[in-house]
């Protein structure tokens, strides 16, 4: 069986849940004797060692050069991928990594992964929403099978698109604990001046980062705790202004981009990890925090309770007072914190990349 993945998600981000997902699928397939996987990567500076996957069973077609993630890198890789695709022959399965199929790829079947309906649920938060929704509608119509990363994401898909439910399959992501490096702990201690709450990843509007800042201020916890913002790029001018306006400039710090090893230490050292998102199709960070022994405070919406079960403290992300109460309880109730950590270690055992890979491969075979 020949399976092809394209450049799309790797062109638009150097790190993130979607990139990790496709990297882990390729890592699973590289071990299988009867599967040959191909990745039309192009230019990439992904934190995941995609080029290292190249072997007798995985072909990684890449370009030398450096471009930051974004539309320029996407367009270069799109042109490169379409130029190369006709010479790769016909694939058994084409699994595009984002919202469109490359037109010059030839494949017997198309399998796509549906992550979430954030654009559909909160169109006012996205300037390009019409373009994204049209692309997704075309892609889902083309697909022979659609993987949904949770039952919540599947329900949203069927709500917003005229999809035959028989084409859909729920396959959960796996979860691998982040690697440890003793040197990373020392580096983190130099960054964190006192105990801290932790926020990780993108700060797009639907992630509700500003709501967290406001609740942090109202909770009064800034008198004894910092808020560490990890990843997601540098704080923007607008974010810095909001932080200053709330009087939080001295207790909010950021680590722009760093290794998985440093992220693991950030989770392990945090008083609490907070996941205030308005909508998630799955959500890696709460599971990563649980794996590091960190209690989690999370939104009680979309797929988060389905994936995390009863391990986190929960709050309503549309009710700031609910977040304030959640912060205070999750920081101060030591018995509840111990239970949250213990339950978290049980929950993460449910998620395996091997299981995700096996179920995905079974779906590929059904489509042949």
N, C-alpha and C positions, 0 to 999 in steps of 0.2 A: 504494500500500500504506500502511495506517495501522498504526503500531506504538505501543503504550502501555507506559510504564514507571511504576511506582508509587513511593511515598515511603519504603518500609520501611527500606532501608539508610541513607538520608539522615536518617531520623528518629533512628536509633540511634547514628550516628557523624558527626562533623564531618570526619574524615579517615580514610583507610585504604584497603587494596587493593581492597575491593569497591566502595567509592564511586568510586575512580579508574576502575575498569573500566567502570561504567555511564556515567560522565561521558565517557570516551573513545569509547564506542559512540555516544552522542548527538552528539559532535563529528564523528564520521564521517558519521552519517546526515544532519546538517544540510546537507551539501554535495550531496546526491543529489536530482535533480529529480523523481523518481517515488516518493519516500518522504515521508510526513508522520509525524513522531514527536511523541508527546505525553508529558509528564512531569507526573504529579499530585504536586507537590512539597510543598505546604502550607508550614508554618513550617520554615525551614532556616537554619542558620548554617554550612553546609559551606564548607570552604576552597576547594572547586572552584566556579568561577563559573557555576553552573548557570543562574541567571536570565539571564545574558548570552547563552545559547544561543537564546533566544527569537527567532524569525524567521518568515518566510513558511512555512518547512518544519518548524519545531519550535515547539510550543505548550507553554509552561511555566506551569502553573496553581499559583500560590503564594498564601500568606497573609502579611500583615504581622504583625510581632510577634517576640518572642524567648522561646525556651524552651531550656534546655540539652538536649543529646542524651540520650535515655533514654525510659522508658516513658510519661511524661506527654506528651512531644512526639509519640511514636508514636500514642497514643490520640487526641490532637487531630487529627493528620493523617489517621488512619484514618477518623474521622468525617467530616472535610472531604472526603476523597477519595471516599468512598462516596456522599456527598451530590451531588458533582459528576459522578461517573462516568456515571449514567444519561443525562445531558444531552449527553455527548460522542459518543453514538451507538455503533454496533458497530465494533469494531476487527478488523483482519485478524489481528494477533498481539498478544497480551498477554504481556509479559516481566516477571513479578514480580521484585523485587530482593532478596527474602529468602525465608522459608520458607512463605509462605501466599499464597493468591490473595484479593484483595479481592472480597467476594461480589457487589457490585453492578456490577462491570466486566463488559461484554458483549464477547465476542471469539470469533472463529471458531476460533482455535488458541491454545494456551498453550505457550510455550517457556520453560524454566527453566534456570538455570545452577547446576551443582553444583560447589562449591568444594573441599570436603574432608570427611572423616569423622572429625574430631577428637572430636566428641561420642560417636560410635560406638566409637572406639578407646580413649578415656579417659573413660568415663562417670563414674568416681569424682571427676573434677576439676570437674564441673558440677552445681550444685544443681538446675537446671531441666532435667536431661537428658531425662526422660520426656516432658515437654511438647514439647521440640525434636524429638525422634525421631518423635513422633506427627505433628507438623506436616509434617516432611519426607516421611514415608510418604504422607500424603494428597496433598501437592503432586506427588510423583513419579508417583502414580497418575493424577492429573489431566492431567499434561503430555503433549503430543503429541510433543515432542522435548526432550532433555536435553543441554545443552552441558556437557562436562567440561573443566576448564581444564588437565588433563594426563592422560596415560595412567594415572599412579598414582591420580589421583582417580577415574578411570573404573573401574579395577579394584576400588577400595574400594566404590564405589557398587554394583557388581554383586555384591560379596561380602555386603553388609549389607542389600540390598533386592531384592525379587523383580521386577527390571526386565528387560524385553525389551532385549537388547543392541542390537537394530536401532534403538531409539529414541535411542541415545546417539551423540554426536559429540565428538571431542576437538578443541577450538579453543584454542590457546595465547593468553594475553594478549600485548599488545604491551609495549613499554618505551620511554619517552621520557626522555632524560637530563634531569635537573633543571636549571632555569634558573640562570644565574650572575648575581651582583650583587657588584661589588667592595666595596661597603659592608658586605656580610654577613661578609666575611672579617675585617674589623676588629672587628665585634661578637663574632664567635666567639673571637678572640684575647683579648678581655676576659673571656670565660667560662672558657677553658681555660688553666690556669696552667702546665702542662707537657705533654709528649707524652702521648697518650691512646689507649686502646682505645675502640671505639664500639659501643654497643648502641642499636637504634632500634625504637620502636613499642611495641605492647601488651606488658604484662607478665603476661598471664593465665597460669594455672598451667602450661598445656601449652607455653608459650613458654620455660620452663626458665630463667628469669632467676635464680632462687635458686641453681640449679646452676652458673651462670656465676659468681656471686659467690663461691661456695665454691671453685671451681677457680681463680679469680683469686687468692684468698688463698693457696691451696696452691702456686701457681706461683712465688710470691715476686716477681712482676712489679710489685706495688704499691709496691715500693721505688723504682722508676724511672718508672713509668707510672701515669696516672690511668685511671679508667673513666668515660667520659662516657655518660650515659643520656639519649637524645634522644626527646622525645615521650612519648605514653602517659599523660599527666597527671602530677600531682605524685607523688613517692614517698609511699607510704602509711605509716602509723604502723608497721605490721608490717614493711614493707620496711626502714624506717629502723632498726628494732630489730635486724633480721638483720645489716644493714651494720655497726651499732655492735658487735654481738656478735662479728663477725669481725675487728674492729679496722680497718675500712676507711672510717671516717667522713671521714677527711681526704683520701681519694683517690677517692671516688665523688661525682660531681656530676651534676645533672640540668638539662636544658632542657625545660620542661614542654610548651609548645606554641610553634611557631615556623613560619616560612615555608619553602617549598620551597627558596628561595635559601639560607637559613641551613643547611638540611639538606644541600644540595649541598656547602657549604663544610665541614660537619662530616665528611662522607665524605672529601673531598679532603685534609683535614688529619689524618686518623686514621692511626695506625700500623697499625691492623688493624680491620676490621669483623667482628663475631662474631654468628653466627646460630645459637643453640643450641636451636632449637625441636624438640619431639618429633614434630611432624606438620605438614606444610604441603601444600596442594593445588597451589600454584604458588610464591609467594614473590617479592614485588617487591624488598625491601631488598637482597638480594645483587646483583641486577642493577644497581640504582641505585649501589651501591658500586663495582662494576666499571666503570660508565660514568664515574665520577669518578676512576678510577685508583687505587682503594684495594684492597689484597689482602683476601681474604675467608676466614674460617674458619667452616665450616658443618657442621651435622649431616648424617650420611650416611644419612638416612632419608627415607621417603615420596617426594615429588616433587622434593626439592631436588637430588639428583644428576641426575635426568632433565632438569631445567630448566637447571642451572648447568654440567652436563657436568664436565669435568676442570679447570675454572678454579680452584675454591677448594682450600684445605687442608680435609680432612675429619676428623671424629671421630665416635665413637659417643656420642650424647647420654645413653645409659643407663649409661655408664661414665665416672665423673668423672676417673679417671686418664687416660683417652683424651683428654678435654678439656684436662687439664693439659699433656699431651705436645703436643697440637695447638697450644696457646697458645705454648709455648716455641719450637717449631719455626717457627711462622708469624711470630713476632717476631724470631727470631735468624738464620734461614737466608736471607741476603740474595739468593743466587742463586735459590732457590725463590720468594722474594717477587717478584723481577723476572719470572720465568716466569708466576707467577699473574696479575700485572697485564697482561702481554702477552696471555695466553690469554683473560682476561676481556674485553678489547676486541674479540676475535673472537666470543666467545659472545653478547654483547649484540646483535650485528648480526642474529641469527636472529629477533629479536622485533620485530614491527611492528604498530602499532595499525591501520594501513591493511589489512594482511593479516587481522588479527583481525576488523575490520569487514566486509571482503569475505566471509569465510567465514561469519560470523554472518548477514549478509544473504542469502547463498545458502541457508542453512538455513531462514530465514524464508520464502523463496519456495517451497522444497520443501514446506513445511507448508501452504501456501494451498489 
